[in-house]
Amino acid sequence: MHIRTAAVATVGSLALLTLLAPAAQADDHKGDTVFTSVTFSKTTVNVGISQPQKLTVTATAKDNSGIRMMAGLKLVSSDSRIQYAKSAATCTRPTSTTMKCTWSYSLEPDRTDYADLRNSSAGTWHLDMETYAYDGDFYTLDSSATMKIKRYAKLTTTQATPEPVAKGKTLTVTGALTRADWNTNTYTGFAAQKVALQFKKSGASTYTTVKTVTTDSAGKLKTTTTANASGTWRWHFAGTGTTSSATAAGDGVALK
């Protein structure tokens, strides 16, 4: 994964640090300096194996004497293996006592260098940074600003057979759940995961969960159900703390 700056008004160095970092500590501060807001353009970024994903971080700090600078911004992975550190990208002074800075990132899972994502890095990431006031006050943000970077999951198109089916007869429904493997840059089967089989009756607008099925060792799904009405069947995966949710394309089945 590469981290690249956008066009900047305040330019600084960009470093990729992959040494193990200490566990996140509590925020620290002196005086009346505070971060009034820290926002991510996405609170969860789902990363596959090829398409870059954009992320923007915006922070606003305040002190009665005025903010001198923000520095040391780092995005630290859940396993502390990866730290993406850069100086402020674009900064403005909305008032005499505040400073607002924005950092832009491109998350690229292309395995072109040693700092790219690995599976152990999926989960909750935290933001480290400092802001300094003209009167010597400061605030260190170390653990309170978090977001998630997850492995992107996919469900293959649902297959329900036979089609059409007699009312009251058995349908066999199959599918497969895979997710991005950042270690190999491929999609691999996601084993032992609970996936909902859902049905939407013809003319209805919402799906209802009929049963929950567990994927096999290769991520495959197979189950049987009774056909009581015409409609559409699909698989839905709710996701995990490290893997995105996924919904398969449905398969319409008519009664005969």
Secondary structure, DSSP 8 states (H G I E B T S, - for coil): ------S-SS---EEEE-S--------EEETT-EEEEEEES-SEEEE-SSS-EEEEEEEEEE-TT-EEEEEEEEEE-TTS--EEEE--SEEE-SSTTEEEEEEEEEE-----STTS--GGG-EEEEEEEEEEETTS-EEEE-SS-EEEEEE-EEE---EEESSSB-TT-EEEEEEEEEEEETTTTEEEE--S-EEEEEEEETT-SS-EEEEEEE--TTSEEEEEEE--S-EEEEEEE---SSB--EE---EEE-B-
